[in-house]
Amino acid sequence: MYTLYYFPRTCALASHIALEQSGAPYEAVRVDFTANEQRSPEYLKVNPKGRVPALVTPRGVLTENPAILQFVAQSHPTADLAPLDDPFALATMNAFASYLCATVHVAHAHAARSYRWADDPAAQAAMKAKVTQNMTDCFEIIERDLFAGPWVLGERYSVADPYLYTITRWLPGDGVDVARFPKVAAHQQRMAAEPAVQRVLAAQGLTA
């Protein structure tokens, strides 16, 4: 039994979808960011970083989407959520997830959380002003060079797909038209049609 801590419209959506697709028993617990619950003493005992997702497993707590996604896939191989039989394909999946985590997510975060990187209001404003361009640049790379189609790895679905879907959902709020990336846009529609994705969206109070 797992416990996943999440807040709607965050990157925790990716891990939530992967858990739902794995068939593993789990409980999803909402951490109320509007009440700053992620900074509460109780939650900081779970994840000292004060962020989501956090996955409580029988062996301890895991954080960071790339780690959680691979753990779920490897722990439930019959769900076929990662190319566990192909070291290169698995590494390619992890490289894609790492890019989303370390580069794309950070570019997005400059809009609402520029205070993490600068105290000067002018510097914060400059970071926010670059979000649309930076996210556009990131997705141009994804569309042109990193996305095989119809799934991230080509014909084989993997946990990289809910991760891409999660971040693609942020593009309109970042001032980026998803339609300018035809392969990514088609992927978003394909993911939204998945029953497991629909169940998770409903559970989080989100729409496709």
C-alpha positions in Angstrom: 0.0 0.0 0.0 1.3 3.4 -1.0 0.4 6.9 0.0 0.8 9.7 -2.5 0.8 13.3 -1.4 -0.3 15.7 -4.1 -1.9 19.1 -4.8 -4.0 19.7 -8.0 -2.3 21.4 -11.0 1.2 20.4 -9.8 3.7 17.9 -11.2 2.3 15.3 -8.8 -0.3 14.6 -11.4 2.3 12.5 -13.3 3.0 10.2 -10.4 -0.7 9.9 -9.6 -1.5 8.8 -13.1 1.4 6.2 -13.0 0.1 4.8 -9.8 -3.4 4.5 -11.1 -2.1 2.7 -14.2 0.1 0.4 -12.2 -2.8 -1.3 -10.5 -1.1 -1.0 -7.1 -3.2 -0.2 -4.0 -2.6 3.4 -2.9 -4.2 6.3 -1.2 -4.0 9.9 -2.6 -3.7 12.6 0.1 -4.3 16.2 -0.9 -1.8 18.7 0.6 -3.5 22.0 0.7 -1.1 24.6 -0.7 -3.7 27.3 -0.3 -3.4 26.8 3.5 0.4 26.4 3.3 0.0 22.8 4.5 3.2 21.8 2.6 5.1 23.8 5.2 3.3 22.3 8.2 5.4 20.3 10.7 3.3 17.2 9.9 4.0 17.3 6.2 7.7 18.3 6.6 8.1 15.0 8.5 7.0 13.3 5.3 9.0 15.5 2.9 11.4 18.0 4.4 11.5 19.8 1.0 7.9 20.9 1.5 6.9 19.9 -2.0 4.9 17.3 -3.9 4.8 14.6 -4.9 5.9 12.5 -2.0 5.3 8.7 -2.1 5.3 6.8 1.1 6.3 3.2 0.5 6.9 0.2 2.8 10.6 1.0 2.6 10.4 4.7 3.1 9.5 8.0 1.4 10.4 8.8 -2.2 10.3 12.3 -3.7 10.9 13.8 -7.2 8.9 12.6 -10.1 11.7 10.8 -12.1 12.4 8.6 -9.1 8.8 7.9 -8.2 7.9 7.1 -11.8 10.7 4.6 -12.3 10.0 3.1 -8.9 6.3 2.5 -9.8 7.2 1.1 -13.2 9.9 -1.3 -11.8 7.8 -2.4 -8.8 4.9 -3.3 -11.0 6.4 -4.7 -14.2 3.2 -6.4 -15.4 1.7 -3.0 -16.0 4.4 -2.4 -18.7 5.0 1.2 -17.8 8.7 1.3 -18.7 11.1 -0.5 -21.1 12.7 -2.5 -18.3 14.1 -5.1 -20.8 16.0 -2.4 -22.8 18.7 -0.5 -21.0 19.1 2.2 -23.7 15.3 2.8 -24.0 15.1 3.0 -20.2 17.9 5.5 -20.1 16.2 7.5 -22.9 13.0 7.6 -20.8 14.9 8.8 -17.8 16.8 11.4 -19.8 13.4 12.8 -21.0 12.0 12.8 -17.4 15.1 14.5 -16.2 14.8 17.2 -18.8 11.2 17.8 -17.8 12.2 17.9 -14.1 15.4 19.9 -14.2 14.8 22.3 -17.1 11.2 22.6 -18.2 9.7 22.6 -14.8 12.2 25.2 -13.6 11.4 27.4 -16.6 7.7 27.2 -15.8 8.3 27.9 -12.1 9.9 31.3 -12.9 6.4 32.6 -13.4 4.9 32.0 -10.0 8.0 31.3 -7.9 10.7 33.7 -9.1 11.3 34.6 -5.4 13.1 31.3 -5.1 15.9 32.7 -7.3 16.0 36.4 -6.6 14.8 39.0 -4.0 15.0 42.0 -6.3 11.6 42.8 -7.7 13.1 43.8 -11.0 14.9 40.5 -11.3 11.8 38.6 -10.5 9.8 40.6 -13.1 12.5 39.8 -15.7 12.3 36.1 -15.0 8.5 36.1 -15.3 8.8 37.9 -18.6 10.9 35.2 -20.0 8.6 32.3 -19.1 6.7 32.2 -22.4 9.8 32.3 -24.5 11.6 29.7 -22.3 8.7 27.3 -22.3 8.3 27.7 -26.1 12.0 26.9 -26.6 11.8 23.8 -24.4 8.8 22.5 -26.3 10.3 23.2 -29.6 13.2 20.9 -28.6 10.7 18.3 -27.4 8.6 18.5 -30.5 11.6 18.4 -32.9 14.2 16.2 -31.2 12.9 14.3 -28.1 9.4 13.1 -28.9 9.3 10.0 -31.0 5.5 9.6 -31.3 2.9 8.5 -30.8 4.3 8.2 -27.3 7.5 9.7 -25.9 9.5 6.6 -26.8 7.6 5.8 -30.0 5.2 2.9 -30.1 6.0 1.9 -26.5 4.1 3.7 -23.7 6.0 4.6 -20.6 5.8 6.7 -17.4 7.4 9.5 -19.4 4.0 10.0 -21.0 2.0 11.1 -18.0 4.9 13.4 -17.1 4.8 15.1 -20.5 1.0 15.3 -20.3 1.2 17.0 -16.9 3.6 19.7 -18.0 1.9 20.2 -21.4 -1.2 21.1 -19.4 0.7 24.1 -18.0 1.4 25.7 -21.4 -1.7 27.8 -21.7 -1.1 29.4 -18.4 2.5 30.1 -19.5 1.2 32.0 -22.6 2.1 29.2 -25.0 -0.3 27.8 -27.6 -0.1 24.0 -27.5 -1.4 23.9 -31.1 2.0 25.2 -32.4 3.4 21.7 -31.4 1.3 19.2 -33.4 2.9 16.1 -32.0 2.7 17.2 -28.4 -0.9 18.4 -28.9 -1.9 15.0 -30.3 -0.2 13.4 -27.4 -2.2 15.5 -24.9 -5.4 14.5 -26.6 -4.4 10.8 -26.6 -3.5 10.9 -22.9 -6.7 12.7 -22.0 -8.7 9.8 -23.5 -7.0 7.2 -21.3 -9.5 5.9 -18.7 -6.8 6.0 -15.9 -6.1 9.6 -16.7 -9.7 10.5 -16.5 -10.1 8.8 -13.2 -7.2 10.7 -11.7 -8.4 14.0 -13.1 -11.8 13.4 -11.6 -10.2 12.5 -8.2 -8.2 15.7 -8.2 -11.1 17.8 -9.4 -9.5 18.7 -12.7 -10.8 18.6 -16.3 -9.1 17.2 -19.4 
